[in-house]
């Protein structure tokens, strides 16, 4: 959806994105306590209409470290 439909504001949350967003911004001891909606709202606030592209970079950064 991100690339084929040019929906750059879509911010899918998976395990790795949840981890990196928690590490960078929220800092909750148990990342599973952070809701998907909180992460998506934070992404919208931080990354605006390019949240989907930011998600790709965040995922790559977390998986390669």
Beta strands, then each sheet from edge to edge (+ up, - down):
end
